[in-house]
Amino acid sequence: MKKRRLRSFNDANFKKQVEAIKKELPNAMKLKKGLVAFAGCNNLDEINEYLNGKTGFLNATMSASALGLDMQYFIVTSYINKIDFSLYNKSLTDVATDVIERVREENSTYYNEEETQLLVKAEKITKTLNELPVGLRQSVFLNSYKEFVFDERKFNYLLQMDGRI
């Protein structure tokens, strides 16, 4: 894949999105600790079945209370549908690098191929122009038709002024 040229990057939005993900990190840690109490259950239905199966009750909240897992059940029910563990690294210490890269990409705008070619061409022309002596560069100007022209009289004048080219 060709390297694309960055046009703009929305840094404020990038930081805001990453910060919002980081803000949920303590809740993700609570949820992970709460899920440990429910023997490998991964969603709310499995947890409810697990609790009701242990106690024989039909109400999962009552089952959790009877088993002394009411705090864990409250945490799990509060966050299980809001927290996505794939946003964080395995140890839940930070946002996953692939997520940061995805958010960075979402906040980046790139030049298309045609625009990139024009920019490269303009940079080459500018470099070539800047390699010329100062007097020659001062003799190039933009006319009323928005065209660059070379003023030979100005160049001749600069030559006569102590060879200022």
C-alpha positions in Angstrom: 0.0 0.0 0.0 1.2 3.5 -0.9 1.9 5.8 1.9 -0.9 8.4 2.0 -0.2 12.0 2.7 -2.0 13.5 5.7 -4.1 16.5 4.9 -5.5 17.1 8.4 -5.8 15.5 11.8 -8.5 16.3 14.3 -6.4 16.1 17.4 -9.0 17.5 19.8 -11.6 14.9 18.7 -8.9 12.1 18.8 -8.0 13.0 22.4 -11.6 13.3 23.4 -12.5 9.8 22.1 -9.4 8.2 23.6 -10.1 10.0 26.9 -13.7 8.7 26.9 -12.4 5.1 26.5 -9.9 5.6 29.2 -12.6 7.1 31.5 -14.4 3.7 31.4 -11.2 1.8 32.3 -12.0 1.7 36.1 -15.5 0.4 35.3 -14.0 -2.3 33.0 -11.8 -3.4 35.9 -14.8 -3.6 38.2 -16.7 -5.6 35.6 -13.9 -8.0 35.1 -13.6 -8.6 38.9 -17.4 -9.0 39.1 -17.4 -11.5 36.3 -14.9 -13.7 38.2 -17.7 -14.5 40.7 -19.9 -16.0 38.0 -17.7 -19.0 36.9 -17.0 -18.1 33.3 -20.3 -16.6 32.3 -19.9 -14.1 29.5 -23.3 -12.4 29.2 -26.2 -11.5 31.4 -28.4 -14.4 30.4 -25.7 -16.9 31.3 -25.2 -15.2 34.6 -28.9 -15.3 35.4 -29.2 -19.0 34.4 -26.1 -19.7 36.6 -27.6 -17.9 39.6 -31.1 -19.3 39.3 -29.6 -22.8 38.7 -27.6 -22.5 42.0 -30.6 -21.4 44.1 -33.7 -22.6 42.2 -35.2 -19.1 42.3 -36.7 -17.5 39.3 -35.4 -14.0 40.2 -31.7 -13.6 39.5 -31.4 -10.6 41.8 -32.8 -12.7 44.7 -30.5 -15.5 43.7 -27.4 -13.2 43.8 -28.5 -11.9 47.2 -29.0 -15.4 48.6 -25.5 -16.4 47.4 -23.9 -13.2 48.8 -23.1 -12.0 45.3 -25.4 -9.0 45.2 -22.6 -6.4 44.9 -21.0 -8.3 42.0 -24.3 -8.9 40.3 -25.1 -5.1 40.6 -21.7 -4.2 39.0 -22.2 -6.8 36.3 -25.7 -5.7 35.4 -24.6 -2.1 35.4 -21.7 -2.5 33.0 -22.0 -5.7 31.0 -23.7 -4.1 28.0 -21.7 -0.8 28.2 -18.1 -2.0 28.5 -16.3 -3.6 25.5 -13.1 -5.4 26.8 -11.7 -5.4 23.3 -11.0 -1.6 23.7 -8.4 -2.4 26.4 -5.2 -4.4 26.6 -5.3 -7.8 28.3 -4.3 -6.6 31.7 -6.8 -3.7 31.6 -4.1 -1.1 32.3 -4.6 1.0 29.1 -6.4 1.4 25.8 -5.3 -1.2 23.3 -2.9 0.1 20.6 -5.0 -1.2 17.7 -8.0 0.8 19.1 -5.8 4.0 19.4 -4.7 3.5 15.8 -8.3 3.0 14.6 -9.4 6.2 16.4 -6.4 8.0 14.9 -7.3 6.8 11.5 -11.0 7.9 12.0 -9.7 11.4 12.8 -7.3 11.7 9.9 -8.1 13.1 6.4 -5.7 12.3 3.5 -5.0 13.9 0.1 -6.2 11.8 -2.8 -3.7 10.5 -5.4 -4.2 13.4 -7.8 -3.7 16.0 -5.0 -0.6 14.3 -3.8 0.9 14.3 -7.2 0.2 18.0 -7.5 1.8 18.7 -4.1 5.0 16.7 -5.1 5.2 18.6 -8.3 4.8 22.0 -6.6 7.5 21.0 -4.0 9.9 20.1 -6.8 9.3 23.4 -8.6 9.7 25.4 -5.4 12.9 23.6 -4.6 14.3 24.3 -8.0 13.3 27.9 -7.8 14.9 28.3 -4.4 18.2 26.8 -5.7 18.5 29.8 -8.1 20.4 32.9 -7.0 18.5 35.5 -5.0 18.5 38.1 -7.9 16.9 35.6 -10.3 14.2 34.7 -7.7 13.5 38.4 -7.1 13.0 38.8 -10.9 10.1 36.3 -10.9 6.7 37.7 -10.0 3.0 37.0 -10.3 1.3 39.1 -13.0 -2.3 40.3 -13.2 -3.3 37.1 -15.0 -2.0 35.0 -12.1 0.9 33.7 -14.1 4.5 33.7 -12.9 6.7 35.7 -15.3 10.4 36.6 -15.4 11.3 40.3 -15.5 14.5 40.6 -17.4 14.7 44.4 -16.8 14.6 43.8 -13.0 17.2 41.1 -13.3 19.5 43.4 -15.4 19.0 46.2 -12.8 20.0 43.8 -10.0 23.1 42.8 -12.0 24.1 46.5 -12.3 23.6 47.0 -8.6 26.9 45.5 -7.5 26.1 42.1 -9.0 23.3 41.4 -6.5 22.3 38.1 -8.0 
